[in-house]
Amino acid sequence: MKAYRSALLYFKPGAQPSQSAVYEADGLLVVGPDAGGRQVVQAIGPYHTLQPRYPQVPVSHWPGRLIAPGFVDLHSHYPQTNVIGSPAAGLLPWLENYTFPEEKRFSAHEYSTQSAIFFIAEMLRNGVTTALTFATSHPTSVQALFTQARQSRLRLITGLCLMDRHAPADVLNRSAPGGQTDATEQSLIDSEGLLQQWHGVDRLGYAITPRFAPTSTDAQLRGAGELAAKYPDVWIQSHVAENRDEIQWARALFPASRSYLATYDDFGLMRQRAIYAHCIHFDDDDRALMRDTGAAAAVCPTSNLFLGSGFFDYTGADRVGVQYGLASDVGGGTSFSPFHTMLAAYYVGREGQTKPGLSLSPQHLWWQHTAGAARALGLDGVVGNLQPGCEADFVVLNPQATPLLARRTALANSLDELLFAMMVLGDDRLVEKVVISQAL
């Protein structure tokens, strides 16, 4: 067992997100193995209360620091690291001019491996300890990412990107060698093989991953839904209602579906552990479908602002009861930093809402990128928090990491002021140390 003394931040289960944070100015975090050998939180609370209960446990003391749960990134694209910050008129031109040309390079094992190493290191450097991310349509890209994530102990969920139409040939799913199996069938065979190889290995999980409805045929979406029914504990991830041109395209391709989102439901792809990125241009019927099926929205504010896609409607989601969490959406998103993402979400909360001028509290924003995102993944009580039983993933933050941070945080008179100052002024320099749950 080990113990860590510092200021502590964690979240009360079941509390309103805006009032869920617990802060201990001088706290103790005790971690140790559970019955399965995972390092988990054994106890957390005030130092003077807990330390006498663990007199033999060595204590690492970090004065002036803040220990908080590792961040959970609910949506990203590891193959798009090299196209962050590429200028484009909007989503579809950005895909055509930058994303697809980059993703074709992931047919090469070495390129995939080097990209995976960098992507995972960047996630960890920014304090992200759990990530749901896209690979490409090439099985080698999935193999490389899972291999590197297992070595690093990052909790990672990914899967083969399913796309069998409306994209360049070198980024579509390929047929089997020798032409014995068509590309659509082979993509589903490859998905199931990767799922069986990697899902549940250490801290890894598989996600059935249609890129978005317009790049999959009915047959591929139907097959993805059959896989989801066969393996109910895996995840599903895709995109929906990000951009108005994309929505018109999807509606033309699937006219029998009530809406773009309903297309996924028609193919059996809406359920718990299904994460849909963006979810911007929804009506209340769409929101009710998300709520009733248990699917969740990955809110991607830096990407939506960068590509001019629109604003996630927090007030509409809360009114209907949609689950959601925050995501970087690298590389449409502009930063790996959760602090940049939380700040962008604050801007989104101020604009484009059915309730104008919404002000998301710092506690709520931080919750969205930790405990809220974990809940959306169905990992509530596993990651994204420091309650007893949670995996011991945490970050050590230094509020004095830069001269401006030190000056501003020294003047904070409340928890919300402290958290907001770090969100507005913070970046990777704020993250002094990342601790990942280790299997014994």
C-alpha angles and dihedrals in degrees: 000000000000134000132205124202118203142099106305136211123190139139137256111236114243095010124130107273093235090057102029103099122107118200126193114188090200108021141159126222115195119194132181144143124300124211090280095050098254118139104243138166110276099179141350132186145088114349095228091054100044104035095072089056092057105037095152097048114103113240127215108205121208107179115194092018134108123224112207136165117280111262122258115217108203099194136016142136115233093193091058098063091106095053099054109130096021111149119238140154093241146317102304096046089045091055093047099045102036117006103050095044089052096045094055088068090068092078084084116083096213094050091049092049096050091046091049092051092052095043094052093045090051092049092051094043088058094048099258110142100167124043137177106200145165124243122189134267089270116095089215090064091057094045092051094049096047091047094053094042091053091053093049095043091231108153100239136177121191143136146186111296108241114215124139103165146027097039137084113292094243093061097043122095110274131229121245118277110273093026095266094131127036120238096255094051092043092053090057092045090050091047093053092046092052090045092054092046100048114017111111095006106141105309097341129114135184125234124198098227124196103177092222131316098264092061095052129071121227088257093055094046090047090051091048090053090050090053090050091053092047093049107035095171096060123090131249123211135179144130130267141175095356100134133020094230089051090051093052089049093051093047091052091050096046105031094159093064119089092229142348090269092047089059089072091049091050088060096045097257101123116090143100112313089032111125120192117192121226105358089185107141100050135141124209092267089060091047091049090051090053091048097045096047095043093239118146137215124237105213110213107185102166091050094045092050093044095050095037092238099143141256129301107239104234094174092053092047093050093045093055097033105249118167116230145163139184128272138182095218090203120216099025081038113074103224144029089215116109088205091061090046093050091048091050089050088054089055090049089051089057095051139045096017129139083230102050119223097021110177112205109208120238089244091054093048093049090047090054091059096044126018094013094052090046090053090050089055092049089249097113108149091017104072137356095054142058100227116132110284095029117123110264098252112141145145129226108218125199110208088191093056093121131023092249093048091049092049094048100040091049087064096049111125098185142025091258091053091050094048093044093050090053092047094050098041103025134102136149090310089069090063105083098169139003120206118196125198107259126208112227 
